[in-house]
Amino acid sequence: QVQLVESGGGLVQTGGSLRLSCAASGRTFSAYDMGWFRQAPGKEREFAAASRWTGAFNFYEDSLYADSVKGRFTASRDNAKNTVYLQMNSLKPEDTAVYFCSARPSSKRSLDRPDDYDYWGQGTQVTVSS
């Protein structure tokens, strides 16, 4: 049982930066993979970025990014604060969307599968003006 709350969205000009935060509460003893998905106006929800919980002797990737955000977005996590972040740089108008934080029990499966994520935040609006 996990509750997720996103924050940090807002209005920014093209080329600007924002940092989204996602605070998790509830079942804090479990290890979770954390994903970021976004939904633009009139479009389907799409994968943006994700970070995997890092366990001992883990041979799987720690993060994954969609091609559309690769090199511009960085997902990170602060386990002590039970919070994950999405640093978004060089923002473009096409990044405009509602961004959702999500969580799943840590898994070896690919990080970009939305059906694997059991918990979702309410979303935070990001608007990039041209």
Sine and cosine of phi, psi and omega as CSV:
sin_phi,cos_phi,sin_psi,cos_psi,sin_omega,cos_omega
0.00,0.00,0.92,-0.39,-0.07,-1.00
-0.73,-0.68,0.69,-0.73,0.13,-0.99
-0.93,-0.38,0.69,-0.72,-0.05,-1.00
-0.84,-0.55,0.69,-0.72,0.02,-1.00
-0.75,-0.66,0.89,-0.46,0.04,-1.00
-1.00,0.00,0.44,-0.90,0.10,-0.99
-0.40,-0.92,0.21,-0.98,0.08,-1.00
0.97,-0.26,-0.09,1.00,0.04,-1.00
-0.95,0.33,0.21,-0.98,0.00,-1.00
0.23,-0.97,-0.28,-0.96,-0.01,-1.00
-0.96,-0.27,0.76,-0.65,0.00,-1.00
-0.59,-0.81,0.47,-0.88,0.04,-1.00
-0.99,0.15,0.36,-0.93,0.06,-1.00
-0.79,0.61,0.74,-0.67,-0.03,-1.00
1.00,-0.03,-0.16,0.99,-0.01,-1.00
-0.99,0.15,-0.07,-1.00,-0.07,-1.00
-0.73,-0.69,0.47,-0.88,0.13,-0.99
-0.60,-0.80,0.45,-0.89,0.13,-0.99
-0.83,-0.56,0.88,-0.47,0.06,-1.00
-1.00,0.00,0.57,-0.82,0.06,-1.00
-0.85,-0.52,0.52,-0.86,0.06,-1.00
-0.68,-0.73,0.94,-0.35,0.00,-1.00
-0.99,-0.12,0.77,-0.64,-0.01,-1.00
-0.96,-0.28,0.61,-0.79,0.07,-1.00
-0.60,-0.80,0.26,-0.96,-0.02,-1.00
0.92,-0.40,-0.91,-0.42,-0.04,-1.00
-0.99,0.11,0.98,0.19,-0.12,-0.99
-0.98,0.18,-0.16,0.99,0.00,-1.00
-0.97,0.23,-0.36,0.93,-0.04,-1.00
-1.00,0.09,0.47,-0.88,0.09,-1.00
-1.00,-0.05,0.73,-0.68,-0.07,-1.00
-0.79,-0.62,0.59,-0.81,0.27,-0.96
-1.00,0.09,0.64,-0.77,-0.09,-1.00
-0.88,-0.48,0.78,-0.63,-0.03,-1.00
-0.87,-0.48,0.44,-0.90,0.11,-0.99
-0.86,-0.52,0.82,-0.57,0.08,-1.00
-0.83,-0.55,0.37,-0.93,-0.01,-1.00
-0.63,-0.77,0.45,-0.89,0.01,-1.00
-0.71,-0.70,0.91,-0.40,0.02,-1.00
-1.00,0.08,0.35,-0.94,0.01,-1.00
-0.83,0.56,0.79,-0.61,0.04,-1.00
0.96,0.27,0.14,0.99,-0.03,-1.00
-0.84,-0.55,0.26,-0.97,0.04,-1.00
-0.98,0.21,0.39,-0.92,0.09,-1.00
-0.89,0.46,0.67,-0.74,-0.01,-1.00
-0.70,-0.71,0.45,-0.90,0.04,-1.00
-0.94,0.33,0.65,-0.76,0.06,-1.00
-0.89,-0.46,-0.83,0.56,-0.05,-1.00
-0.34,-0.94,0.33,-0.94,0.05,-1.00
-0.39,-0.92,0.44,-0.90,0.08,-1.00
-0.77,-0.63,0.67,-0.75,-0.04,-1.00
-0.99,-0.14,0.60,-0.80,0.14,-0.99
-0.89,0.45,0.72,-0.69,-0.05,-1.00
-0.99,-0.14,0.93,-0.36,0.06,-1.00
-0.98,-0.22,0.13,-0.99,0.01,-1.00
-0.90,0.43,0.71,-0.70,0.04,-1.00
0.86,0.52,0.59,0.80,0.04,-1.00
-1.00,0.08,0.81,-0.59,-0.04,-1.00
-0.97,-0.26,0.20,0.98,-0.04,-1.00
-0.98,-0.22,0.37,-0.93,-0.06,-1.00
-0.88,0.47,0.54,-0.84,0.00,-1.00
-1.00,0.07,-0.36,0.93,-0.03,-1.00
-0.48,-0.88,0.33,-0.94,0.01,-1.00
-0.55,-0.83,0.63,-0.77,-0.03,-1.00
-0.75,-0.66,0.61,-0.79,0.15,-0.99
-0.92,0.40,0.50,-0.87,-0.01,-1.00
-0.85,0.53,-0.53,0.85,-0.07,-1.00
-0.93,0.36,-0.35,0.94,-0.04,-1.00
-0.88,-0.47,-0.10,1.00,-0.06,-1.00
-0.85,0.52,0.73,-0.68,-0.02,-1.00
1.00,0.04,-0.21,0.98,-0.01,-1.00
-0.90,-0.44,-0.55,0.83,-0.02,-1.00
-0.96,-0.27,0.55,-0.84,0.07,-1.00
-0.70,-0.71,0.84,-0.54,0.07,-1.00
-1.00,-0.08,0.68,-0.73,0.03,-1.00
-0.57,-0.82,0.18,-0.98,-0.01,-1.00
-0.56,-0.83,0.52,-0.85,0.08,-1.00
-0.86,-0.51,0.99,-0.14,-0.09,-1.00
-0.91,0.42,-0.55,0.84,0.01,-1.00
-0.89,0.45,-0.58,0.81,0.01,-1.00
-1.00,-0.05,-0.06,1.00,-0.04,-1.00
0.83,0.57,0.69,0.72,-0.10,-1.00
-0.68,-0.73,0.61,-0.79,0.12,-0.99
-0.88,-0.47,0.38,-0.93,-0.08,-1.00
-0.74,-0.67,0.47,-0.88,0.16,-0.99
-0.79,-0.61,0.97,-0.25,0.05,-1.00
-0.99,0.10,0.85,-0.52,-0.06,-1.00
-0.89,-0.46,0.90,-0.44,0.01,-1.00
-0.90,-0.45,0.28,-0.96,0.03,-1.00
0.76,0.65,0.75,0.66,-0.10,-1.00
-0.91,0.41,0.58,-0.82,-0.01,-1.00
-0.87,-0.50,0.39,-0.92,0.05,-1.00
-0.82,0.58,-0.55,0.84,0.00,-1.00
-0.94,0.33,-0.14,0.99,0.12,-0.99
-0.99,0.16,-0.15,0.99,0.01,-1.00
-0.87,0.50,0.84,-0.55,-0.06,-1.00
-0.05,-1.00,0.20,-0.98,0.25,-0.97
-1.00,0.03,0.81,-0.59,-0.04,-1.00
-0.98,-0.21,0.77,-0.64,-0.04,-1.00
-0.91,-0.41,0.74,-0.68,0.16,-0.99
-1.00,0.01,0.59,-0.80,-0.02,-1.00
-0.59,-0.81,0.33,-0.94,-0.05,-1.00
-0.60,-0.80,0.53,-0.85,0.10,-1.00
-0.58,-0.81,0.44,-0.90,0.15,-0.99
-0.84,0.54,0.66,-0.75,-0.08,-1.00
-0.79,0.61,0.71,-0.70,-0.12,-0.99
-0.59,-0.81,0.39,-0.92,0.10,-0.99
-0.99,0.15,-0.17,0.99,-0.04,-1.00
-0.94,0.35,0.30,-0.95,0.02,-1.00
-0.83,0.56,0.57,-0.82,-0.09,-1.00
-0.99,0.16,-0.14,0.99,-0.12,-0.99
-0.98,-0.20,0.35,0.94,-0.05,-1.00
-0.98,-0.20,0.97,-0.22,-0.10,-0.99
-0.88,0.47,-0.50,0.86,-0.02,-1.00
-0.93,0.37,-0.28,0.96,0.03,-1.00
-0.98,0.19,-0.30,0.95,-0.07,-1.00
-1.00,0.00,0.84,-0.54,-0.11,-0.99
-1.00,-0.02,-0.41,0.91,-0.11,-0.99
-0.83,-0.56,0.64,-0.77,-0.07,-1.00
-0.68,-0.73,0.60,-0.80,0.13,-0.99
-0.99,0.15,0.01,-1.00,-0.06,-1.00
-0.99,0.12,-0.24,0.97,0.00,-1.00
1.00,-0.09,0.51,-0.86,0.08,-1.00
-0.71,-0.71,0.70,-0.72,-0.10,-0.99
-0.99,0.15,0.76,-0.65,0.14,-0.99
-0.87,-0.48,0.83,-0.56,0.01,-1.00
-0.83,-0.56,0.82,-0.57,0.00,-1.00
-0.92,-0.40,0.90,-0.44,-0.04,-1.00
-1.00,0.04,0.54,-0.84,0.00,-1.00
-1.00,0.08,0.00,0.00,0.00,0.00
